[in-house]
Amino acid sequence: GARPADLRAAYEGLPLSPGVPELFQFLSKHRALFELVLISDANVFGVEAKLRAAGVRRMFRKVFSNPASFDRRGVLVLGPYHSHQCPRCPPNMCKRKILGEYLAQRAAQDVEFQRVLYVGDGANDFCPAGTLRAADVAFPRRGYPMHRLIQETQERQPGAFQAAVVPWESAAEVARYLQELLGGKC
């Protein structure tokens, strides 16, 4: 019985994770230094609604999420983002595949990144974080599945996880790390 406007309002009203407004503020001030993409296993309708409500949609070059549209009855219909062969990820989306394809596409456009900075919390964020290089940084939310999986991997196979790991409880900690990374020039 929910109408599209009701669903939009519900998504817009979802709270951001702790410190995310501060992180968005930092990234907005330094927009020229970062290329932002969002990879979410939610749905494009909800993600876009929340980003617009937070006033940050234009900060993201690309949003990757499961397709969502309303049918003629006003029912939100969700679909899978893609199919893949990754045994680690849910059948509808492999974030590693999306990240890899995006980086390859940007490389074909002669865009080279000094490092990839990956912020996440879910188990499905571990898969792409595992492909990061030594120059890259993984920001797992402390105590969430991505963080636990990284810790388990580091314990079982020291050195197997190449990226620097910077756990966070508040995304403001990510903003502070980025400021340090930029040498305090901010």
C-alpha positions as CSV (number, residue, x, y, z in Angstrom):
1,G,0.0,0.0,0.0
2,A,3.0,2.3,0.0
3,R,3.1,4.9,-2.8
4,P,6.3,5.9,-4.6
5,A,6.4,9.1,-2.7
6,D,6.1,7.2,0.6
7,L,9.0,5.0,-0.3
8,R,11.1,8.0,-1.4
9,A,10.4,9.7,1.9
10,A,11.4,6.5,3.8
11,Y,14.7,6.3,2.0
12,E,15.3,10.1,2.4
13,G,14.7,9.7,6.1
14,L,17.2,6.9,6.7
15,P,20.0,8.1,9.0
16,L,23.5,8.3,7.6
17,S,26.2,6.3,9.4
18,P,28.1,8.2,12.2
19,G,30.5,10.7,10.8
20,V,29.3,10.5,7.2
21,P,28.1,14.1,7.1
22,E,31.6,15.2,8.2
23,L,33.2,12.9,5.5
24,F,30.9,14.3,2.8
25,Q,31.8,17.9,3.9
26,F,35.5,17.1,3.7
27,L,35.2,15.4,0.3
28,S,33.0,18.3,-1.0
29,K,35.8,20.8,0.0
30,H,38.4,18.7,-1.8
31,R,36.3,17.5,-4.7
32,A,39.1,18.0,-7.3
33,L,41.4,15.6,-5.4
34,F,39.0,12.6,-5.3
35,E,36.9,10.7,-7.8
36,L,34.0,9.2,-6.0
37,V,31.9,6.2,-7.0
38,L,29.4,4.4,-4.9
39,I,28.8,0.6,-5.1
40,S,25.8,-0.5,-3.1
41,D,23.9,-3.7,-2.9
42,A,20.8,-1.8,-2.1
43,N,18.9,-0.3,-5.1
44,V,19.3,2.6,-7.3
45,F,16.0,4.2,-6.3
46,G,16.8,4.2,-2.6
47,V,20.5,5.2,-3.0
48,E,19.7,8.1,-5.3
49,A,16.9,9.3,-3.1
50,K,19.1,9.4,0.0
51,L,22.1,11.0,-1.8
52,R,19.8,13.7,-3.2
53,A,18.2,14.3,0.2
54,A,21.7,14.6,1.7
55,G,22.6,17.1,-1.0
56,V,25.6,15.0,-2.2
57,R,24.5,13.2,-5.3
58,R,26.6,15.4,-7.6
59,M,29.8,14.4,-5.7
60,F,29.6,10.9,-7.1
61,R,30.8,10.3,-10.6
62,K,28.9,7.1,-10.8
63,V,26.5,5.1,-8.6
64,F,26.4,1.3,-9.1
65,S,23.4,-0.4,-7.5
66,N,20.6,-2.9,-8.3
67,P,18.0,-1.6,-10.7
68,A,14.7,-0.4,-9.3
69,S,11.6,1.0,-11.0
70,F,7.9,1.3,-10.3
71,D,5.5,-0.8,-12.3
72,R,2.2,0.5,-13.5
73,R,0.6,-0.4,-10.2
74,G,3.2,1.7,-8.3
75,V,5.0,-1.4,-6.9
76,L,8.8,-1.0,-6.6
77,V,10.4,-3.8,-8.7
78,L,14.0,-4.7,-7.9
79,G,16.4,-6.6,-10.1
80,P,19.9,-7.9,-10.0
81,Y,22.8,-5.6,-11.0
82,H,24.4,-8.4,-13.0
83,S,25.4,-12.0,-13.0
84,H,28.8,-13.2,-12.1
85,Q,30.8,-16.3,-11.1
86,C,32.3,-15.0,-7.8
87,P,31.6,-17.7,-5.1
88,R,32.0,-15.1,-2.3
89,C,29.3,-12.6,-3.4
90,P,25.5,-12.7,-3.5
91,P,24.2,-13.8,-6.9
92,N,23.0,-10.3,-7.8
93,M,26.2,-8.3,-7.4
94,C,30.0,-8.8,-7.1
95,K,31.5,-5.5,-6.0
96,R,34.9,-6.7,-7.0
97,K,33.8,-7.1,-10.6
98,I,32.2,-3.7,-10.6
99,L,35.3,-2.0,-9.2
100,G,37.6,-3.8,-11.6
101,E,35.5,-2.9,-14.6
102,Y,35.3,0.7,-13.5
103,L,39.0,1.0,-13.0
104,A,39.7,-0.7,-16.4
105,Q,37.2,1.7,-18.0
106,R,38.9,4.8,-16.5
107,A,42.3,3.4,-17.5
108,A,41.1,3.1,-21.1
109,Q,40.2,6.8,-20.8
110,D,43.7,7.6,-19.7
111,V,42.8,8.2,-16.0
112,E,45.3,6.7,-13.6
113,F,44.7,6.8,-9.9
114,Q,47.5,7.1,-7.3
115,R,45.5,4.9,-5.0
116,V,42.1,3.4,-4.4
117,L,40.5,4.3,-1.1
118,Y,37.7,1.8,-0.3
119,V,35.2,2.4,2.5
120,G,32.8,-0.3,3.4
121,D,31.3,-2.5,6.1
122,G,29.5,-5.6,4.7
123,A,30.9,-9.0,3.8
124,N,30.4,-8.1,0.2
125,D,32.9,-5.3,0.6
126,F,35.6,-7.7,1.5
127,C,35.7,-9.2,-2.0
128,P,36.8,-5.9,-3.8
129,A,39.0,-4.8,-0.8
130,G,40.9,-8.0,-1.3
131,T,42.0,-6.9,-4.7
132,L,43.5,-3.6,-3.5
133,R,47.2,-3.0,-4.0
134,A,49.8,-2.0,-1.4
135,A,49.4,1.7,-2.2
136,D,45.6,1.5,-1.6
137,V,43.7,1.8,1.6
138,A,40.7,-0.2,2.9
139,F,38.5,1.5,5.5
140,P,36.4,-1.3,7.1
141,R,33.8,-0.2,9.7
142,R,35.1,-1.5,13.0
143,G,33.3,-4.7,14.2
144,Y,31.3,-5.2,10.9
145,P,31.7,-8.2,8.6
146,M,34.3,-6.5,6.3
147,H,36.5,-5.7,9.2
148,R,36.2,-9.2,10.7
149,L,37.0,-10.9,7.4
150,I,40.1,-8.7,6.9
151,Q,41.3,-9.6,10.4
152,E,40.7,-13.3,9.8
153,T,42.6,-13.2,6.5
154,Q,45.5,-11.3,8.1
155,E,45.7,-13.9,10.9
156,R,45.5,-16.9,8.6
157,Q,47.6,-15.6,5.8
158,P,49.9,-12.8,6.9
159,G,50.7,-10.5,3.9
160,A,47.8,-11.9,1.8
161,F,45.9,-8.6,2.2
162,Q,48.1,-6.0,0.6
163,A,46.2,-2.7,1.2
164,A,46.7,-0.6,4.3
165,V,43.8,-1.2,6.7
166,V,42.3,1.7,8.6
167,P,39.2,0.6,10.7
168,W,36.7,3.3,11.6
169,E,33.7,3.7,14.0
170,S,32.8,7.2,12.7
171,A,33.4,8.2,9.1
172,A,34.9,11.4,10.5
173,E,37.9,9.2,11.2
174,V,38.1,8.5,7.5
175,A,38.1,12.2,6.8
176,R,40.9,12.8,9.3
177,Y,43.0,10.0,7.7
178,L,42.4,11.6,4.2
179,Q,43.5,14.9,5.5
180,E,46.7,13.4,6.9
181,L,47.1,11.6,3.6
182,L,47.0,14.9,1.8
183,G,49.8,16.2,4.1
184,G,47.6,18.5,6.1
185,K,47.3,20.8,3.1
186,C,43.6,21.0,3.7
